[in-house]
Amino acid sequence: MADIDFPDDLIELERSAWTEIQRGELTLDTAQAVQARITEFAREAELSRLDVETGLKKLVRHPEPEAEGA
């Protein structure tokens, strides 16, 4: 899967969902908003919806550590 340039609004939606998940408070509205935006972005970018969702979750939930001295 190639690096995907995710739009800021999609990243923020996923961050909100991840915060709610960690608190045990994920709402249906939040989950639906994230899924709808993932689908929309995948269509716009002509990418697999699965690749978009997987890459987004990796970005938000398992960010790469920053390089030392950067």
DAWONOR-V606859 format. One record per backbone hydrogen bond with DSSP energy under -0.5 kcal/mol. NH is the residue of the N-H (numbers start at 1). CO is the residue of the C=O. Records with the same first field share a line. If there is no record, write none. Layout:
# DAWONOR-V606859
NH = CO  CO
This chain:
# DAWONOR-V606859
6 = 4
10 = 7
11 = 7
12 = 8
13 = 9
14 = 10
15 = 11
16 = 12
17 = 13
18 = 14
19 = 15
20 = 16
21 = 17
22 = 18
23 = 19
24 = 20  21
25 = 20
26 = 20
31 = 27
32 = 28
33 = 29
34 = 30
35 = 31
36 = 32
37 = 33
38 = 34
39 = 35
40 = 36
41 = 37
42 = 38
43 = 39
44 = 40
45 = 41
46 = 42  43
47 = 42
52 = 48
53 = 49
54 = 50
55 = 51
56 = 52
57 = 53
58 = 54
59 = 55
60 = 56
61 = 57
62 = 58
70 = 67
